[in-house]
């Protein structure tokens, strides 16, 4: 090989090296991006949504109740794959991870149980008979959204209620919200000690009609015996049944 041939070979090798070093490299596509933009991985709590979109990426790290967090409003957990079922996730609130419940939506997709049918057996009954006549108000909510209100009654049977004063309708999602509030309430210390009165209030809840489901009943003589644990449950009636007769609001039962 003469000197000119050696010179051209060396120049070609150097040029090839420069081209290889300057070539652009396509970065790996991040799982949280679509077409170069950040994908929405949030979830609307209590609203119909793609529940599988709850972020479970590496950015969440190890999430635990009460642990510190830095991105306010961020949700982690899941995945919430079945829209017909409740699902617990975590949300960053005031610098701490706290649990939130994603509520189910009515299910009509093939192969999924309809929410109304799955909750048809759930039922909650509040009543507050008392006084010389032993009568008082009562209100019952069914899983299908039926609400019965008794202005005054000597007592209502959970399994076979008598004819109510008024019948209302709420959505299945609203009824599910009421039952979820009950589930979240710590009932282990209820009722709290209270005075002896002539009011014989009680709240009963049946979660389903399956053979293993049992009725839970809490009695009280004054409304304060259920505070603060039952406050969110009683507030549901005022938030949902706006403008109804006072009998529709268990907060007034045995309120001395």
C-alpha positions as a Python dict, from the first residue, in 0.01 Angstrom:
ca = {
    (1, 'X'): (0, 0, 0),
    (2, 'X'): (152, 331, -109),
    (3, 'X'): (144, 646, 101),
    (4, 'X'): (-151, 808, -86),
    (5, 'X'): (-368, 498, -46),
    (6, 'X'): (-283, 487, 326),
    (7, 'X'): (-376, 855, 360),
    (8, 'X'): (-721, 804, 202),
    (9, 'X'): (-793, 498, 418),
    (10, 'X'): (-706, 689, 734),
    (11, 'X'): (-928, 986, 634),
    (12, 'X'): (-1222, 753, 561),
    (13, 'X'): (-1193, 583, 902),
    (14, 'X'): (-1185, 915, 1090),
    (15, 'X'): (-1488, 1045, 896),
    (16, 'X'): (-1690, 732, 976),
    (17, 'X'): (-1607, 769, 1345),
    (18, 'X'): (-1725, 1132, 1350),
    (19, 'X'): (-2053, 1044, 1180),
    (20, 'X'): (-2122, 763, 1429),
    (21, 'X'): (-2057, 990, 1726),
    (22, 'X'): (-2281, 1271, 1600),
    (23, 'X'): (-2579, 1052, 1504),
    (24, 'X'): (-2892, 1122, 1712),
    (25, 'X'): (-3013, 849, 1943),
    (26, 'X'): (-3389, 804, 1985),
    (27, 'X'): (-3465, 806, 2359),
    (28, 'X'): (-3668, 528, 2515),
    (29, 'X'): (-4039, 609, 2532),
    (30, 'X'): (-4144, 681, 2888),
    (31, 'X'): (-4447, 483, 3004),
    (32, 'X'): (-4613, 805, 3121),
    (33, 'X'): (-4590, 983, 2785),
    (34, 'X'): (-4795, 958, 2470),
    (35, 'X'): (-4678, 1136, 2152),
    (36, 'X'): (-4427, 1328, 2363),
    (37, 'X'): (-4688, 1468, 2604),
    (38, 'X'): (-4748, 1363, 2962),
    (39, 'X'): (-5036, 1121, 2990),
    (40, 'X'): (-5312, 1175, 3245),
    (41, 'X'): (-5279, 904, 3508),
    (42, 'X'): (-5513, 1056, 3765),
    (43, 'X'): (-5849, 922, 3878),
    (44, 'X'): (-6167, 1107, 3976),
    (45, 'X'): (-6268, 988, 4319),
    (46, 'X'): (-6627, 873, 4323),
    (47, 'X'): (-6683, 947, 3953),
    (48, 'X'): (-6702, 713, 3652),
    (49, 'X'): (-6347, 681, 3518),
    (50, 'X'): (-6084, 447, 3378),
    (51, 'X'): (-6003, 305, 3717),
    (52, 'X'): (-5702, 115, 3582),
    (53, 'X'): (-5533, 451, 3524),
    (54, 'X'): (-5429, 493, 3887),
    (55, 'X'): (-5053, 554, 3887),
    (56, 'X'): (-4853, 254, 4001),
    (57, 'X'): (-4528, 362, 3834),
    (58, 'X'): (-4184, 387, 3987),
    (59, 'X'): (-4248, 754, 4066),
    (60, 'X'): (-4482, 642, 4343),
    (61, 'X'): (-4214, 439, 4514),
    (62, 'X'): (-4321, 267, 4834),
    (63, 'X'): (-4643, 431, 4952),
    (64, 'X'): (-4783, 377, 5301),
    (65, 'X'): (-5048, 540, 5519),
    (66, 'X'): (-4914, 855, 5685),
    (67, 'X'): (-4582, 860, 5498),
    (68, 'X'): (-4459, 1196, 5369),
    (69, 'X'): (-4519, 1300, 5007),
    (70, 'X'): (-4430, 1604, 4801),
    (71, 'X'): (-4671, 1620, 4506),
    (72, 'X'): (-5006, 1749, 4637),
    (73, 'X'): (-5305, 1566, 4491),
    (74, 'X'): (-5106, 1279, 4337),
    (75, 'X'): (-5277, 939, 4346),
    (76, 'X'): (-5101, 605, 4375),
    (77, 'X'): (-5215, 249, 4425),
    (78, 'X'): (-5454, 14, 4257),
    (79, 'X'): (-5480, -87, 3986),
    (80, 'X'): (-5859, -46, 4007),
    (81, 'X'): (-5945, -295, 3735),
    (82, 'X'): (-6309, -374, 3817),
    (83, 'X'): (-6536, -67, 3787),
    (84, 'X'): (-6814, -256, 3965),
    (85, 'X'): (-6618, -283, 4292),
    (86, 'X'): (-6484, -43, 4553),
    (87, 'X'): (-6109, 16, 4530),
    (88, 'X'): (-5869, 171, 4782),
    (89, 'X'): (-5592, 401, 4661),
    (90, 'X'): (-5360, 661, 4818),
    (91, 'X'): (-5361, 1038, 4765),
    (92, 'X'): (-5104, 1297, 4869),
    (93, 'X'): (-5284, 1548, 5094),
    (94, 'X'): (-5109, 1817, 5300),
    (95, 'X'): (-4776, 1639, 5263),
    (96, 'X'): (-4896, 1296, 5379),
    (97, 'X'): (-5023, 984, 5202),
    (98, 'X'): (-5380, 902, 5302),
    (99, 'X'): (-5623, 636, 5186),
    (100, 'X'): (-5915, 716, 4957),
    (101, 'X'): (-6190, 495, 4824),
    (102, 'X'): (-6283, 490, 4456),
    (103, 'X'): (-6655, 424, 4437),
    (104, 'X'): (-6810, 182, 4187),
    (105, 'X'): (-7017, 289, 3890),
    (106, 'X'): (-7327, 118, 3747),
    (107, 'X'): (-7201, -176, 3543),
    (108, 'X'): (-7367, -275, 3217),
    (109, 'X'): (-7067, -422, 3030),
    (110, 'X'): (-7090, -785, 2924),
    (111, 'X'): (-6971, -1019, 3196),
    (112, 'X'): (-6990, -754, 3472),
    (113, 'X'): (-7255, -756, 3740),
    (114, 'X'): (-7485, -458, 3736),
    (115, 'X'): (-7418, -240, 4041),
    (116, 'X'): (-7787, -208, 4120),
    (117, 'X'): (-7830, -586, 4123),
    (118, 'X'): (-7517, -646, 4330),
    (119, 'X'): (-7633, -403, 4599),
    (120, 'X'): (-8004, -483, 4587),
    (121, 'X'): (-7992, -659, 4924),
    (122, 'X'): (-7803, -385, 5109),
    (123, 'X'): (-8021, -184, 5346),
    (124, 'X'): (-7980, 74, 5624),
    (125, 'X'): (-8256, 166, 5868),
    (126, 'X'): (-8259, 450, 6121),
    (127, 'X'): (-8545, 495, 6369),
    (128, 'X'): (-8610, 684, 6688),
    (129, 'X'): (-8929, 575, 6869),
    (130, 'X'): (-8993, 716, 7214),
    (131, 'X'): (-9221, 902, 7447),
    (132, 'X'): (-9540, 777, 7608),
    (133, 'X'): (-9677, 649, 7276),
    (134, 'X'): (-9351, 484, 7174),
    (135, 'X'): (-9356, 642, 6829),
    (136, 'X'): (-9104, 837, 6625),
    (137, 'X'): (-8949, 895, 6283),
    (138, 'X'): (-8770, 641, 6066),
    (139, 'X'): (-8580, 637, 5736),
    (140, 'X'): (-8457, 343, 5528),
    (141, 'X'): (-8217, 336, 5232),
    (142, 'X'): (-8185, 39, 4995),
    (143, 'X'): (-7892, -44, 4770),
    (144, 'X'): (-8103, 14, 4458),
    (145, 'X'): (-8158, 378, 4559),
    (146, 'X'): (-8502, 346, 4720),
    (147, 'X'): (-8548, 570, 5024),
    (148, 'X'): (-8847, 531, 5256),
    (149, 'X'): (-8938, 790, 5519),
    (150, 'X'): (-9182, 745, 5806),
    (151, 'X'): (-9293, 1068, 5974),
    (152, 'X'): (-9398, 870, 6279),
    (153, 'X'): (-9415, 497, 6348),
    (154, 'X'): (-9409, 255, 6638),
    (155, 'X'): (-9125, 71, 6470),
    (156, 'X'): (-9010, -57, 6131),
    (157, 'X'): (-8897, -411, 6056),
    (158, 'X'): (-8576, -424, 5852),
    (159, 'X'): (-8684, -730, 5652),
    (160, 'X'): (-9048, -632, 5595),
    (161, 'X'): (-9102, -257, 5630),
    (162, 'X'): (-9451, -112, 5662),
    (163, 'X'): (-9593, 144, 5420),
    (164, 'X'): (-9389, 467, 5453),
    (165, 'X'): (-9511, 825, 5464),
    (166, 'X'): (-9298, 909, 5164),
    (167, 'X'): (-9085, 720, 4911),
    (168, 'X'): (-8789, 882, 4735),
    (169, 'X'): (-8523, 775, 4485),
    (170, 'X'): (-8149, 840, 4481),
    (171, 'X'): (-7883, 701, 4248),
    (172, 'X'): (-7714, 369, 4312),
    (173, 'X'): (-7386, 560, 4346),
    (174, 'X'): (-7538, 781, 4616),
    (175, 'X'): (-7658, 477, 4810),
    (176, 'X'): (-7312, 324, 4774),
    (177, 'X'): (-7164, 642, 4921),
    (178, 'X'): (-7385, 607, 5229),
    (179, 'X'): (-7282, 246, 5284),
    (180, 'X'): (-6915, 334, 5227),
    (181, 'X'): (-6939, 598, 5501),
    (182, 'X'): (-7072, 332, 5734),
    (183, 'X'): (-6785, 99, 5648),
    (184, 'X'): (-6529, 374, 5715),
    (185, 'X'): (-6676, 465, 6055),
    (186, 'X'): (-6512, 311, 6361),
    (187, 'X'): (-6808, 154, 6539),
    (188, 'X'): (-6611, -43, 6795),
    (189, 'X'): (-6684, 201, 7081),
    (190, 'X'): (-7049, 275, 6993),
    (191, 'X'): (-7270, 370, 7155),
    (192, 'X'): (-7083, 603, 7388),
    (193, 'X'): (-7214, 629, 7745),
    (194, 'X'): (-7517, 853, 7783),
    (195, 'X'): (-7813, 932, 8008),
    (196, 'X'): (-8127, 721, 8033),
    (197, 'X'): (-8402, 874, 7819),
    (198, 'X'): (-8741, 781, 7680),
    (199, 'X'): (-8599, 767, 7327),
    (200, 'X'): (-8499, 429, 7190),
    (201, 'X'): (-8303, 508, 6878),
    (202, 'X'): (-8129, 244, 6672),
    (203, 'X'): (-7957, 208, 6337),
    (204, 'X'): (-7935, -125, 6157),
    (205, 'X'): (-7732, -215, 5848),
    (206, 'X'): (-7750, -526, 5631),
    (207, 'X'): (-7469, -527, 5371),
    (208, 'X'): (-7615, -795, 5142),
    (209, 'X'): (-7858, -1084, 5110),
    (210, 'X'): (-7590, -1354, 5091),
    (211, 'X'): (-7606, -1633, 5352),
    (212, 'X'): (-7301, -1499, 5537),
    (213, 'X'): (-7432, -1142, 5572),
    (214, 'X'): (-7542, -1037, 5920),
    (215, 'X'): (-7733, -735, 6043),
    (216, 'X'): (-7537, -490, 6259),
    (217, 'X'): (-7740, -275, 6498),
    (218, 'X'): (-7630, 14, 6718),
    (219, 'X'): (-7871, 155, 6976),
    (220, 'X'): (-7870, 500, 7138),
    (221, 'X'): (-8078, 706, 7379),
    (222, 'X'): (-7938, 1046, 7278),
    (223, 'X'): (-7792, 1151, 6944),
    (224, 'X'): (-7460, 1248, 7103),
    (225, 'X'): (-7386, 883, 7183),
    (226, 'X'): (-7300, 827, 6815),
    (227, 'X'): (-7075, 1131, 6773),
    (228, 'X'): (-6834, 1184, 6614),
    (229, 'X'): (-6808, 845, 6441),
    (230, 'X'): (-7155, 847, 6286),
    (231, 'X'): (-7157, 1215, 6190),
    (232, 'X'): (-7053, 1154, 5825),
    (233, 'X'): (-7322, 886, 5793),
    (234, 'X'): (-7595, 1112, 5931),
    (235, 'X'): (-7472, 1403, 5720),
    (236, 'X'): (-7533, 1196, 5406),
    (237, 'X'): (-7907, 1235, 5456),
    (238, 'X'): (-7886, 1614, 5482),
    (239, 'X'): (-7651, 1638, 5184),
    (240, 'X'): (-7853, 1402, 4964),
    (241, 'X'): (-8217, 1443, 5070),
    (242, 'X'): (-8228, 1821, 5052),
    (243, 'X'): (-8555, 1988, 5149),
    (244, 'X'): (-8723, 1679, 5293),
    (245, 'X'): (-8928, 1647, 5611),
    (246, 'X'): (-8730, 1640, 5934),
    (247, 'X'): (-8800, 1267, 5973),
    (248, 'X'): (-8559, 1204, 5683),
    (249, 'X'): (-8263, 1327, 5889),
    (250, 'X'): (-8133, 1083, 6156),
    (251, 'X'): (-7931, 1364, 6314),
    (252, 'X'): (-8257, 1482, 6474),
    (253, 'X'): (-8337, 1140, 6624),
    (254, 'X'): (-8311, 1147, 7006),
    (255, 'X'): (-8148, 1492, 6980),
    (256, 'X'): (-8187, 1632, 7331),
}
